[in-house]
């Protein structure tokens, strides 16, 4: 007698969202089952990886993270091109860290000009991630939307406190918004409702659940993302049927385990950070991530290989 795997019946589907423009645009979402459960449904668009680029030279990166980008970290355009040409990046995530009021406090016009230079220089989708200060992000990201009219950037983080201003600009200048809430399914749904009420089309929303690295509460992030997917796929909750984007690189590489250069108890310095990033990213993939923002090329290669293995084994 042939054994048949018990299967869950899914009544919902994750929306398919097109990111970027032109031949190098990517489509994310479209799943009709839990992550990599290809024996129960389809996963028409495999998860995508965006390589991060900073808008100013990073000052606190571990040497292991800096090494692959030596010579280009003072030029975001050259950095982005290196990620694409040398490491095969299918998306770029430009982190606007210089706009932080507690740091360089770069103005909106200057930041927007940097974004435009990068956007004009590459042909893959561009994620633009603000500093996390809602007031400053509102000012900067609105200007970015205007300067890059029609380029379909992926703009965020968009929070409840600034969703009206950034959302209106995204609508007017045709960009996708990153709906961002602090690890809470109810807050995530509420913000998506608010964006919908504002007039942001469903085709222009992706969700950022806010994540952390392994060893720093990732199990809680996993459970919230898992609940997002359960509500979307089995409870037909339309306001949670959006692709998930996870800005994981910053969370991993800021930890002491990734940055401590010499400590025999922690093992090889270089490998430590790479493996922490790869393991954290893998956990988020299994929780339902559709887009991962990552840093180190070797960690990215490990994840790409794992995606290939998972999809191959699931199809057998």
PyMOL commands that set and color helices and strands:
alter all, ss='L'
color gray80, all
select helices_A, chain A and resi 22-24+63-69+76-87+97-99+108-121+134-147+163-173+185-198+202-204+218-234+238-240+248-253+256-259+264-266+269-287+297-315
alter helices_A, ss='H'
color red, helices_A
select strands_A, chain A and resi 17-19+26-28+48-54+91-95+125-129+154-158+176-180+205-208+245-247+291-294
alter strands_A, ss='S'
color yellow, strands_A
deselect
rebuild
show_as cartoon
